[in-house]
Amino acid sequence: MGYKTVGRFVYDSATAQIVAEGGNVVFDNATISNNCALSSPGAGVIRIKKPGLYNVFFNATPVATAAGAVEFAMRHNGAVVPGANGSVQLAAVGSVGNVAFMSPVTVECGAGDTLAFFADAATSVTTAAAIVEKVA
């Protein structure tokens, strides 16, 4: 059985999206979405409605609002997922970096699980994407 992309959610704009410390990245465009994985524009949350095993990929291009490290991580049903994170050291205000990670997620029968991607420090992003692939 091959993998099937059930959702691809994107923020891509010349106008940087401000992400508050602890705040979710908001995806304003679903380039692929079906009745299995949904995101409402402006919500900052992806909902997976069908049970199964999924691979979730995330990447973002943060732009520093202050010098220092910024980390993005994933929450599954509100809980931080160990190992589902990535960080970058940004040297000065306006510095641009890249963060990417992948994590498997299991959705139980009758669930309707949620995924959210958040920053541990205030930053902004010009691009961000989350891709959800059903594995089994």
C-alpha positions in Angstrom: 0.0 0.0 0.0 1.4 3.4 -0.9 1.2 6.6 1.1 -1.6 9.0 0.3 -1.4 12.7 1.0 -4.6 13.7 2.7 -3.8 17.3 3.5 -1.3 20.0 2.5 -1.7 23.2 4.4 0.3 26.3 3.5 1.1 29.9 4.6 3.1 31.7 1.9 3.2 35.4 1.7 5.6 38.4 1.3 3.8 39.7 4.4 5.2 37.8 7.4 2.8 36.2 9.8 3.5 37.1 13.4 3.6 34.1 15.6 3.4 34.9 19.4 5.4 32.9 21.9 3.4 29.6 22.3 1.2 30.7 19.4 0.1 28.5 16.5 1.2 28.9 12.9 -2.0 29.7 10.9 -2.3 28.1 7.5 -4.4 30.2 5.1 -4.5 27.8 2.2 -5.3 24.1 1.9 -3.7 23.1 -1.4 -4.8 19.5 -0.8 -7.6 18.7 1.6 -10.2 16.0 1.8 -12.7 14.8 4.3 -9.9 13.1 6.2 -7.8 16.1 7.1 -9.2 19.6 7.3 -8.1 23.0 8.4 -10.2 26.1 8.6 -8.4 29.2 7.3 -7.3 31.3 10.3 -7.7 28.5 12.8 -4.1 27.3 13.3 -5.4 23.7 13.8 -5.6 20.8 11.5 -8.2 18.1 12.3 -7.7 14.5 11.2 -11.1 12.8 11.2 -10.3 9.2 10.2 -8.4 6.6 12.2 -5.0 5.4 11.0 -1.3 6.0 11.1 -0.1 9.2 9.5 3.2 10.9 8.8 3.1 14.6 9.4 5.7 16.9 7.8 6.3 20.5 8.8 8.6 23.2 7.6 8.8 26.9 8.1 10.9 29.9 7.2 11.1 32.1 10.4 12.2 35.7 10.3 13.8 36.9 13.5 11.9 39.6 15.5 14.9 39.4 17.9 18.2 37.6 17.9 18.3 34.1 19.3 17.0 30.6 18.9 13.4 29.8 17.8 11.9 26.4 18.0 8.8 25.1 16.4 7.0 22.0 17.7 3.9 20.0 17.1 0.9 19.4 19.5 -1.3 16.4 19.0 -4.6 16.8 20.8 -3.1 19.7 22.8 0.0 17.7 24.0 3.5 18.4 22.8 4.8 15.4 20.8 8.3 14.4 21.9 10.8 14.6 19.0 8.4 16.5 16.8 10.3 19.8 16.8 13.1 21.7 15.1 15.0 24.9 15.9 17.2 27.5 14.3 19.5 30.2 15.7 18.7 33.6 14.2 21.6 36.0 14.4 19.8 39.4 14.3 16.5 41.0 13.7 15.4 40.2 10.1 17.6 37.1 9.9 15.9 34.2 8.0 16.2 30.6 8.9 14.6 27.2 8.1 13.0 24.6 10.4 11.7 21.2 9.3 10.7 18.0 11.0 8.6 14.9 10.5 6.6 12.8 13.0 4.3 9.8 12.9 0.8 10.3 14.5 -1.7 7.6 15.3 -5.4 8.5 15.2 -7.7 6.2 17.1 -11.1 5.1 15.9 -13.8 7.8 16.4 -11.2 10.3 17.4 -11.1 13.5 15.3 -7.6 14.4 16.5 -6.1 17.9 16.2 -2.6 19.0 15.2 -1.1 22.4 15.8 2.4 23.8 15.2 3.7 26.4 17.6 6.8 28.6 18.2 8.5 28.7 21.6 9.5 32.3 21.1 7.9 35.3 19.4 8.8 35.2 15.7 7.3 35.6 12.3 7.1 33.4 9.2 6.9 34.1 5.5 6.3 30.5 4.6 5.1 27.4 6.5 3.7 24.1 5.3 2.2 21.0 7.0 1.7 17.8 4.9 -0.3 14.9 6.3 0.2 11.5 4.6 -1.9 8.4 5.5 0.4 5.4 5.9 -2.0 2.8 7.2 
